[in-house]
Amino acid sequence: MPYPFQIVQTSKDILIAYEYAGDARTIYMDQVRPNPVDSWMGRSVGHWEGDALVVDVTRLNDQTWFDRAGNFHSDALHVVERYTPLSPDALTYEAAIEDPKVFPRPWKMSMPLYRRLKKNAQLMEFKCVEFVEELMYGHLRQQPGK
């Protein structure tokens, strides 16, 4: 029974399949290769600290928002995520955010993620019209330095 994403561990790496826009993300646990370009999901390198999955994310481009208010980041964004089991049906997700070009100091966020407990719950693909968020909310985007 899924969270709004599904985590699958292959022989070495971890794949996260997201409900939103059919996205997938690989967390490299071994044999990390160089990332050829910066991307909106960046480069994820993970390791285990006890039962917590810790993911170091770098190589993010500056094309994504933190929220629908248009809060931005730069290409210097560095995120360290931590997925820690709370129970068989819940995880704690924590993210430490650092971007010296935008924020005066690092900051953190944390939230619980709960498994859907309804019988026959499935991870379904969330389809959206391409570029609709930019079309609807682009005028609200905060501009760097303003």
ABEGO torsion letter per residue (X at the ends): XBBABBBBBBAABBBBBBABGGBBBBBBABGBBBBABBBAAEBBBBBBBEABBBBBBBGBBAABBABAAGBBBBAABBBBBBBBBABAABBBBBBBBBBAAABABBBBBBBBBBBBABBGBBBBBBBBBBGAAAAAAAAABBBBGX
